[in-house]
Amino acid sequence: MAAATLTPDEIRDVNERYHDGAAAAYDAKWGIDYGDVGQAQVVTKLRCALGPGAPRSFGDALEIGAGTGYFSLNLLQSGVISRATCIDISPGMLATLSANAQRLGVGVETIAADAQALPLPDESFDLVFGHAVLHHLPDLGAALREFRRVLRPGGWLAFAGEPSRRGDRIAAVPKRAAALVAPAWRALLRIDAAPAGHDDGGAHNHELERHVDVHAFVPADLSRVARDAGLRAARVHGEELLANWFGWANRTLEAGADPDTIPMAWRQYAFRGYLLLQKVDRRALEPWLPPDVFYNLMLGARR
């Protein structure tokens, strides 16, 4: 989490600089897909966050912290949303998003802005959503009040990929285990060690990374903040337990490796294994386990 000494303005500044530096390599780093696999992932996440009774499609949609377009572009391609406005504090991320949209033949509006002060009129959207963004916002209550303001009456709100405080602590175990075996893993697969400063825009960005995350959430607290912001029917549940343990272990291994020397067979194993464990989580674990044990939380609510 971000250092307690940083002011809200400093947190916003470091998030802008970090994500500008990360933008060019972001899709490759996280294995983001804009085809059938990506669309299925995003649509499933949105519907899980919204819960039963939500519409199957929306007209005007606003994505907060849109990044390179993983959610908006896949939702547009799948027909779940008709029009997308994409807000991000990072102009670099929005430039990559615009390039992705042009390549896919998808139209979006992008605006570089602070989520806590949206330059948008009241009651403009049927859906406000985001992925892995709430934990970057200094004043979550102020942001949620803004999201409610721009929602039309009866509109829906959905956020996924938000870190759970307890789940984050649990996930540290596979990360530590992977760090211990990483040298042996590289030797076994004949993978070279990573050159210094190779990831996320170089060494400068590596230094910024520890400051960009402000929150990890307790489910009850997250739903309470949503209710206090004037949203109704707030619900929080967990997503991805085994998939995240598997994913973070693999990412820890890969973090110390030269990406050009990682075998394609390993990449396919990691990708397909993650997708398989997502299905196991969704069908066997997410309906039954308490949300705080999962690495990620989802928030759904309505105006």
Phi and psi in degrees as a GROMACS rama.xvg file:
@    title "Ramachandran Plot"
@    xaxis  label "Phi"
@    yaxis  label "Psi"
@TYPE xy
-65.1683  148.517  ALA-2
-59.5367  138.621  ALA-3
-65.7403  -19.2803  ALA-4
-79.0852  -12.9256  THR-5
-73.5561  137.744  LEU-6
-81.0553  163.933  THR-7
-54.4328  -40.9562  PRO-8
-64.5957  -38.456  ASP-9
-67.3902  -37.0053  GLU-10
-63.9491  -43.8047  ILE-11
-62.7284  -41.9312  ARG-12
-63.9181  -44.5255  ASP-13
-69.2931  -33.0299  VAL-14
-66.3659  -40.6177  ASN-15
-62.9968  -46.7605  GLU-16
-68.3789  -41.6166  ARG-17
-63.2594  -47.5615  TYR-18
-73.116  -28.9726  HIS-19
-60.4035  -44.5088  ASP-20
-68.5005  -29.4992  GLY-21
-86.4972  -12.8977  ALA-22
-59.6879  -45.1296  ALA-23
-62.3503  -36.7164  ALA-24
-102.579  5.90833  ALA-25
-63.6802  -47.5651  TYR-26
-63.291  -41.1016  ASP-27
-67.4193  -40.5294  ALA-28
-60.4386  -42.8653  LYS-29
-99.2648  5.88987  TRP-30
62.0802  39.8191  GLY-31
-75.1495  133.276  ILE-32
-119.494  138.959  ASP-33
-114.099  17.163  TYR-34
-102.526  -150.436  GLY-35
-61.7255  -39.1926  ASP-36
-65.0878  -48.319  VAL-37
-62.6179  -41.5675  GLY-38
-63.1929  -42.5502  GLN-39
-63.4682  -41.2154  ALA-40
-60.8804  -48.755  GLN-41
-68.8512  -44.3096  VAL-42
-62.2218  -41.5534  VAL-43
-63.1978  -43.8912  THR-44
-62.474  -44.0316  LYS-45
-62.3664  -45.7967  LEU-46
-67.4036  -34.6299  ARG-47
-65.833  -40.5254  CYS-48
-67.0903  -41.258  ALA-49
-72.4192  -34.3394  LEU-50
83.5854  178.339  GLY-51
-64.9131  148.02  PRO-52
91.8257  -7.71245  GLY-53
-77.4943  153.419  ALA-54
-61.9514  156.665  PRO-55
-86.1071  -14.5555  ARG-56
-150.385  160.822  SER-57
-138.841  154.058  PHE-58
-83.6311  -85.9598  GLY-59
-90.8908  124.517  ASP-60
-126.883  143.825  ALA-61
-120.704  123.592  LEU-62
-102.832  129.846  GLU-63
-94.8962  131.46  ILE-64
61.0644  52.9804  GLY-65
-69.3208  -18.76  ALA-66
58.9396  -132.325  GLY-67
-89.8247  1.63857  THR-68
104.931  11.7006  GLY-69
-49.0939  -50.101  TYR-70
-78.6899  -54.064  PHE-71
-60.6748  -46.9204  SER-72
-67.5874  -37.6251  LEU-73
-70.5482  -37.0106  ASN-74
-69.0026  -36.328  LEU-75
-65.0946  -45.6954  LEU-76
-63.9259  -33.0618  GLN-77
-84.3058  -7.19432  SER-78
82.5898  8.31702  GLY-79
-72.8566  -32.9977  VAL-80
-122.502  148.515  ILE-81
-93.2888  -37.8061  SER-82
-138.185  139.905  ARG-83
-127.476  131.495  ALA-84
-109.565  128.937  THR-85
-117.082  118.004  CYS-86
-104.903  137.106  ILE-87
-154.261  149.599  ASP-88
-77.3592  -14.9767  ILE-89
-101.551  111.396  SER-90
-61.2767  -31.5494  PRO-91
-63.5615  -42.6306  GLY-92
-63.2969  -42.3084  MET-93
-67.3128  -32.3017  LEU-94
-65.0844  -41.3552  ALA-95
-66.4592  -40.7939  THR-96
-58.5897  -46.1412  LEU-97
-62.5929  -39.1339  SER-98
-65.5752  -41.1954  ALA-99
-62.2492  -43.4853  ASN-100
-62.6802  -42.1665  ALA-101
-63.057  -42.5091  GLN-102
-62.8658  -36.7733  ARG-103
-85.7044  -9.03382  LEU-104
72.7927  35.3178  GLY-105
-116.208  137.488  VAL-106
-96.5384  129.515  GLY-107
-140.308  158.339  VAL-108
-105.984  130.694  GLU-109
-116.039  140.607  THR-110
-138.732  124.464  ILE-111
-83.1125  113.95  ALA-112
-161.109  163.974  ALA-113
-84.6478  130.975  ASP-114
-62.4979  -21.8058  ALA-115
-87.8997  -1.66772  GLN-116
-148.779  74.8377  ALA-117
-73.1404  128.079  LEU-118
-84.2549  57.6676  PRO-119
-137.677  148.318  LEU-120
-72.6919  160.671  PRO-121
-59.7923  149.983  ASP-122
50.696  53.0683  GLU-123
-103.854  -15.5885  SER-124
-132.215  147.431  PHE-125
-86.1995  -23.1246  ASP-126
-145.091  131.284  LEU-127
-118.375  129.476  VAL-128
-148.341  170.038  PHE-129
-171.562  166.129  GLY-130
-135.504  121.523  HIS-131
54.7063  51.1073  ALA-132
-128.746  -34.0262  VAL-133
-59.0341  -32.951  LEU-134
-72.3634  -7.38953  HIS-135
-92.3537  -9.47061  HIS-136
-91.6669  124.123  LEU-137
-58.9653  -44.0484  PRO-138
-119.085  91.7799  ASP-139
-64.6988  -38.546  LEU-140
-61.3499  -43.9923  GLY-141
-62.8276  -40.1605  ALA-142
-64.3709  -45.1065  ALA-143
-64.919  -33.6609  LEU-144
-65.5216  -36.8261  ARG-145
-65.0938  -41.6363  GLU-146
-63.3071  -39.7699  PHE-147
-64.216  -39.8548  ARG-148
-59.9396  -40.7154  ARG-149
-87.9087  -6.34027  VAL-150
-78.0199  141.284  LEU-151
-72.5913  154.142  ARG-152
-54.0841  131.194  PRO-153
83.9495  -2.25991  GLY-154
-69.0952  165.745  GLY-155
-114.934  149.651  TRP-156
-128.087  136.919  LEU-157
-148.413  127.699  ALA-158
-131.877  136.75  PHE-159
-128.057  168.319  ALA-160
71.7003  27.2475  GLY-161
-95.1236  132.397  GLU-162
-68.2412  135.229  PRO-163
-89.5406  133.915  SER-164
-60.8234  -47.8065  ARG-165
-71.3016  -40.8718  ARG-166
-62.156  -35.077  GLY-167
-64.7646  -40.6158  ASP-168
-65.3154  -40.5627  ARG-169
-64.5357  -40.8039  ILE-170
-67.2925  -17.1828  ALA-171
-64.5072  -24.0573  ALA-172
-65.8471  -54.3861  VAL-173
-63.5908  -29.5653  PRO-174
-64.1545  -46.7663  LYS-175
-64.4798  -40.6288  ARG-176
-62.4893  -42.6699  ALA-177
-65.5814  -37.7633  ALA-178
-62.2996  -35.4696  ALA-179
-69.0386  -37.7849  LEU-180
-93.2667  -2.58488  VAL-181
-56.9983  -45.1806  ALA-182
-59.7971  -41.211  PRO-183
-66.8553  -37.5988  ALA-184
-61.8911  -44.6576  TRP-185
-64.1434  -40.8603  ARG-186
-65.5263  -42.0188  ALA-187
-63.3852  -41.5796  LEU-188
-94.6526  4.31479  LEU-189
57.7949  48.4724  ARG-190
-102.96  136.23  ILE-191
-77.9244  151.517  ASP-192
-68.393  152.406  ALA-193
-70.2282  140.836  ALA-194
-67.8738  151.19  PRO-195
-60.7965  134.491  ALA-196
70.2442  27.1598  GLY-197
-80.6927  -20.002  HIS-198
-105.023  148.168  ASP-199
54.8106  43.2045  ASP-200
85.6721  12.5295  GLY-201
99.8614  -174.999  GLY-202
-61.7191  -36.2165  ALA-203
-59.4798  -46.0636  HIS-204
-66.5623  -33.9829  ASN-205
-60.2574  -36.8265  HIS-206
-69.3218  -33.8217  GLU-207
-75.0231  -24.8629  LEU-208
-57.32  -36.5179  GLU-209
-70.6122  -10.334  ARG-210
-99.7256  -10.0734  HIS-211
-83.2132  -21.2129  VAL-212
-95.4906  123.85  ASP-213
-100.911  -37.0755  VAL-214
-127.711  149.98  HIS-215
-125.947  141.327  ALA-216
-107.34  146.85  PHE-217
-95.55  129.339  VAL-218
-51.7001  -45.021  PRO-219
-63.8932  -36.4225  ALA-220
-68.4135  -39.2584  ASP-221
-64.4553  -44.5349  LEU-222
-67.5758  -34.3984  SER-223
-65.1459  -43.4034  ARG-224
-61.308  -38.2854  VAL-225
-63.8256  -43.8668  ALA-226
-64.9106  -41.0515  ARG-227
-63.4309  -25.4759  ASP-228
-81.4146  0.0259595  ALA-229
95.5174  7.6436  GLY-230
-85.9691  152.235  LEU-231
-119.877  165.46  ARG-232
54.8327  37.0287  ALA-233
-69.0504  131.75  ALA-234
-138.126  140.007  ARG-235
-126.632  131.832  VAL-236
-144.368  166.822  HIS-237
-89.9763  155.589  GLY-238
-139.655  140.106  GLU-239
65.3009  104.037  GLU-240
-113.269  -70.1353  LEU-241
-61.8619  -39.492  LEU-242
-61.6044  -39.4804  ALA-243
-74.8658  -37.8126  ASN-244
-57.4835  -47.2073  TRP-245
-62.8604  -46.5589  PHE-246
-65.1371  -43.8095  GLY-247
-70.6287  -34.5605  TRP-248
-61.1425  -46.2384  ALA-249
-66.5122  -40.0901  ASN-250
-65.2236  -35.1381  ARG-251
-65.3858  -41.8196  THR-252
-59.9958  -46.9129  LEU-253
-72.2019  -23.8118  GLU-254
-61.1106  -31.4213  ALA-255
-96.2134  13.2736  GLY-256
-113.545  148.807  ALA-257
-69.9844  114.806  ASP-258
-60.0464  -26.8126  PRO-259
-71.5826  -13.7261  ASP-260
-108.708  2.48934  THR-261
-76.9  124.833  ILE-262
-63.871  146.7  PRO-263
-61.355  -33.8452  MET-264
-60.7804  -38.9555  ALA-265
-65.701  -43.1428  TRP-266
-60.9614  -41.783  ARG-267
-65.157  -41.6042  GLN-268
-60.4661  -46.5903  TYR-269
-65.2415  -42.2538  ALA-270
-68.0271  -50.1026  PHE-271
-68.9154  -35.7835  ARG-272
-63.8763  -39.7492  GLY-273
-63.2014  -45.3372  TYR-274
-62.5159  -40.8031  LEU-275
-63.3122  -44.4067  LEU-276
-71.2281  -27.3133  LEU-277
-58.2016  -44.0797  GLN-278
-65.6339  -40.8497  LYS-279
-61.4622  -45.9132  VAL-280
-57.9649  -48.4985  ASP-281
-64.6932  -39.2975  ARG-282
-89.4924  -34.064  ARG-283
-108.363  -25.5172  ALA-284
-114.207  -45.0156  LEU-285
-60.0446  -35.9641  GLU-286
-71.6972  -15.0741  PRO-287
-118.423  -31.5635  TRP-288
-88.3363  152.089  LEU-289
-63.7836  143.758  PRO-290
-62.1002  -28.58  PRO-291
-71.0441  -12.4268  ASP-292
-83.0047  -15.2643  VAL-293
-79.7889  154.414  PHE-294
-69.5063  -37.4584  TYR-295
-115.063  149.644  ASN-296
-117.167  151.828  LEU-297
-118.185  141.101  MET-298
-120.17  126.516  LEU-299
-125.693  143.258  GLY-300
-161.946  175.593  ALA-301
-135.143  157.658  ARG-302
